[in-house]
Amino acid sequence: MTPAQETLIKTSFTQVAPIADQAATIFYDRLFELDPSIRPMFAHTDMPGQRRNLMQTLTVVVKSIDRLETIVPAVHALGRRHAGYGVEPGHFATVGQALLDTLAIGLGEDFTPDVKDAWATAYGILADVMIGAMATEEAAA
């Protein structure tokens, strides 16, 4: 990630944070629209709590964007937990698309190609860590 991308993520997130619950609702609606087979994974989930968790996680990522190495252990642990939820590596592309679609809706015309690329880059880095952790978890099982 470049410093310019880090700045774009921080700046754009200041516009999303005030509408956190609405943004999280858009995210999950979009996720389930893109891949309805994911919905059953959330059948017994407290969705208001899940939406809060999503936004808290994004807040931590954004605050740590210029030093992602500090959150890699937590992201790795998150990936290991997701292995037990039935998440498959292919789901990460869908989640990434839902995130970008949510940002596009939330930011409107401020969702420029550079902002999109910055978010896609950050997501790709963290998704790779989670996918690697899931593979480690599955190999250990």
Contacts in CASP RR format, 6 or more apart in sequence:
PFRMAT RR
TARGET T0000
AUTHOR 0000-0000-0000
METHOD contacts of the structure
MODEL  1
MTPAQETLIKTSFTQVAPIADQAATIFYDRLFELDPSIRPMFAHTDMPGQ
RRNLMQTLTVVVKSIDRLETIVPAVHALGRRHAGYGVEPGHFATVGQALL
DTLAIGLGEDFTPDVKDAWATAYGILADVMIGAMATEEAAA
1 65 0 8 1.000
1 68 0 8 1.000
1 118 0 8 1.000
1 121 0 8 1.000
1 122 0 8 1.000
1 125 0 8 1.000
3 66 0 8 1.000
4 114 0 8 1.000
4 118 0 8 1.000
5 114 0 8 1.000
5 117 0 8 1.000
5 118 0 8 1.000
5 121 0 8 1.000
5 122 0 8 1.000
6 65 0 8 1.000
6 66 0 8 1.000
6 118 0 8 1.000
8 114 0 8 1.000
8 115 0 8 1.000
8 118 0 8 1.000
8 119 0 8 1.000
9 62 0 8 1.000
9 65 0 8 1.000
9 115 0 8 1.000
9 118 0 8 1.000
9 119 0 8 1.000
9 122 0 8 1.000
10 62 0 8 1.000
10 65 0 8 1.000
12 103 0 8 1.000
12 107 0 8 1.000
12 110 0 8 1.000
12 111 0 8 1.000
12 115 0 8 1.000
12 118 0 8 1.000
12 119 0 8 1.000
13 58 0 8 1.000
13 59 0 8 1.000
13 62 0 8 1.000
15 106 0 8 1.000
15 107 0 8 1.000
15 110 0 8 1.000
16 23 0 8 1.000
16 58 0 8 1.000
16 103 0 8 1.000
16 106 0 8 1.000
16 107 0 8 1.000
17 55 0 8 1.000
17 59 0 8 1.000
19 106 0 8 1.000
20 51 0 8 1.000
20 52 0 8 1.000
20 55 0 8 1.000
21 48 0 8 1.000
21 51 0 8 1.000
21 52 0 8 1.000
21 55 0 8 1.000
23 55 0 8 1.000
23 102 0 8 1.000
23 106 0 8 1.000
24 50 0 8 1.000
24 51 0 8 1.000
24 52 0 8 1.000
24 54 0 8 1.000
24 55 0 8 1.000
25 51 0 8 1.000
26 101 0 8 1.000
26 102 0 8 1.000
26 105 0 8 1.000
26 106 0 8 1.000
27 51 0 8 1.000
27 54 0 8 1.000
27 98 0 8 1.000
27 99 0 8 1.000
27 102 0 8 1.000
28 42 0 8 1.000
28 47 0 8 1.000
28 50 0 8 1.000
28 51 0 8 1.000
28 54 0 8 1.000
28 98 0 8 1.000
30 97 0 8 1.000
30 98 0 8 1.000
30 101 0 8 1.000
30 102 0 8 1.000
31 38 0 8 1.000
31 94 0 8 1.000
31 95 0 8 1.000
31 98 0 8 1.000
32 38 0 8 1.000
32 39 0 8 1.000
34 94 0 8 1.000
34 97 0 8 1.000
34 98 0 8 1.000
35 91 0 8 1.000
35 94 0 8 1.000
38 91 0 8 1.000
38 94 0 8 1.000
41 85 0 8 1.000
41 86 0 8 1.000
41 87 0 8 1.000
42 50 0 8 1.000
57 78 0 8 1.000
60 71 0 8 1.000
60 74 0 8 1.000
61 68 0 8 1.000
61 71 0 8 1.000
61 122 0 8 1.000
61 126 0 8 1.000
64 70 0 8 1.000
64 71 0 8 1.000
65 122 0 8 1.000
68 122 0 8 1.000
68 125 0 8 1.000
68 126 0 8 1.000
72 129 0 8 1.000
75 126 0 8 1.000
75 129 0 8 1.000
75 130 0 8 1.000
75 133 0 8 1.000
76 129 0 8 1.000
76 130 0 8 1.000
76 132 0 8 1.000
76 133 0 8 1.000
77 133 0 8 1.000
78 130 0 8 1.000
78 133 0 8 1.000
79 87 0 8 1.000
79 129 0 8 1.000
79 130 0 8 1.000
79 131 0 8 1.000
79 132 0 8 1.000
79 133 0 8 1.000
79 134 0 8 1.000
79 137 0 8 1.000
80 133 0 8 1.000
80 134 0 8 1.000
80 136 0 8 1.000
80 137 0 8 1.000
82 130 0 8 1.000
82 134 0 8 1.000
83 133 0 8 1.000
83 134 0 8 1.000
83 137 0 8 1.000
83 138 0 8 1.000
84 137 0 8 1.000
87 134 0 8 1.000
89 131 0 8 1.000
89 134 0 8 1.000
89 135 0 8 1.000
92 127 0 8 1.000
92 130 0 8 1.000
92 131 0 8 1.000
95 127 0 8 1.000
96 120 0 8 1.000
96 123 0 8 1.000
96 124 0 8 1.000
96 127 0 8 1.000
99 119 0 8 1.000
99 123 0 8 1.000
100 116 0 8 1.000
100 119 0 8 1.000
100 120 0 8 1.000
100 123 0 8 1.000
103 111 0 8 1.000
103 115 0 8 1.000
103 116 0 8 1.000
103 119 0 8 1.000
104 111 0 8 1.000
104 116 0 8 1.000
107 115 0 8 1.000
END
